[in-house]
């Protein structure tokens, strides 16, 4: 919970300041457009990296007993 609070309260003032400067210089509509594109690009990057993240995390989860075997048939692929 402390990491969440630190991340939330630490980034909001900086993001608000950056958003305000962008809105002042380029307009509110352009600022919202740019931040939306950045969010979409970030989510696309995360979706691209997700299989590699799973490959690293799944064995750790299995070792600790958090998950057991895959619930679906993967056709021989390791999840």
C-alpha positions as CSV (number, residue, x, y, z in Angstrom):
1,X,0.0,0.0,0.0
2,X,2.9,2.4,0.7
3,X,4.3,1.8,-2.8
4,X,0.9,2.7,-4.3
5,X,0.6,5.8,-2.2
6,X,4.2,6.9,-3.0
7,X,3.7,6.3,-6.8
8,X,0.3,8.0,-6.8
9,X,1.1,11.0,-4.8
10,X,4.6,11.3,-6.3
11,X,3.6,11.3,-9.9
12,X,0.3,13.2,-9.9
13,X,1.9,16.6,-9.1
14,X,4.5,16.1,-11.8
15,X,2.0,14.9,-14.3
16,X,-0.3,17.7,-13.5
17,X,2.4,20.2,-14.0
18,X,3.5,18.6,-17.3
19,X,-0.1,18.5,-18.5
20,X,-0.7,22.1,-17.6
21,X,2.4,23.3,-19.4
22,X,1.4,21.2,-22.5
23,X,-2.2,22.6,-22.4
24,X,-0.9,26.1,-22.0
25,X,1.5,25.8,-25.0
26,X,-0.4,23.5,-27.3
27,X,-4.1,23.6,-26.2
28,X,-6.2,21.3,-24.1
29,X,-7.4,19.2,-27.1
30,X,-3.9,18.5,-28.3
31,X,-2.8,17.6,-24.8
32,X,-5.6,15.1,-24.4
33,X,-4.8,13.7,-27.8
34,X,-1.1,13.3,-27.1
35,X,-1.7,11.7,-23.7
36,X,-4.2,9.3,-25.2
37,X,-1.7,8.3,-27.9
38,X,1.0,7.8,-25.2
39,X,-1.5,5.6,-23.2
40,X,-2.3,3.5,-26.3
41,X,1.4,3.1,-27.1
42,X,2.2,2.1,-23.6
43,X,-0.6,-0.5,-23.6
44,X,0.6,-1.9,-26.9
45,X,4.2,-2.2,-25.6
46,X,2.9,-4.0,-22.5
47,X,0.8,-6.4,-24.6
48,X,3.9,-7.1,-26.8
49,X,6.1,-7.8,-23.7
50,X,3.5,-9.8,-21.8
51,X,4.5,-13.3,-23.2
52,X,8.1,-12.7,-22.1
53,X,6.9,-11.5,-18.6
54,X,4.8,-14.6,-18.3
55,X,7.7,-16.9,-19.2
56,X,9.7,-15.4,-16.4
57,X,7.0,-15.2,-13.7
58,X,5.1,-18.5,-14.2
59,X,7.9,-20.8,-13.0
60,X,8.2,-18.6,-9.9
61,X,4.5,-18.8,-9.2
62,X,4.5,-22.6,-9.7
63,X,7.5,-23.0,-7.4
64,X,5.7,-21.0,-4.7
65,X,2.4,-22.9,-5.2
66,X,0.5,-19.8,-6.3
67,X,-0.6,-21.6,-9.5
68,X,-0.5,-25.2,-10.3
69,X,-1.0,-26.4,-13.9
70,X,-2.5,-24.4,-16.7
71,X,-6.3,-24.5,-16.7
72,X,-6.5,-24.7,-20.5
73,X,-4.9,-26.9,-23.1
74,X,-2.2,-24.8,-24.7
75,X,-1.4,-27.2,-27.5
76,X,2.0,-28.1,-26.2
77,X,3.1,-24.5,-25.7
78,X,4.5,-23.5,-22.3
79,X,2.6,-20.5,-20.8
